[in-house]
Amino acid sequence: MFSAPMATDVQAHITGTVWKIEVAVGDLVSEGQTCVILESMKMEMPVEAPASGRVEEIRCNEGQAVNEGDVLLVLV
């Protein structure tokens, strides 16, 4: 029986603005790789992949305001 891979949410760890998205749908990422850069109070904060996987979905846009805990992208 085939089981679908578990999805991993990559969440914002701070409230801020999406400054740059470093990955695209379909990209393979390694655990610890920077996926998104958030800007908060004039500081750039990298958001790293909590696990290795393939980018399944991007749920944010550059320039978008996000809150701590918002899902920025999904890995499988």
Summary of the structure (lengths in Angstrom):
residues: 76
radius of gyration: 12.4
end to end distance: 18.3
largest distance: 50.0
contacts: 216
relative contact order: 0.37
helix: 0%
strand: 50%
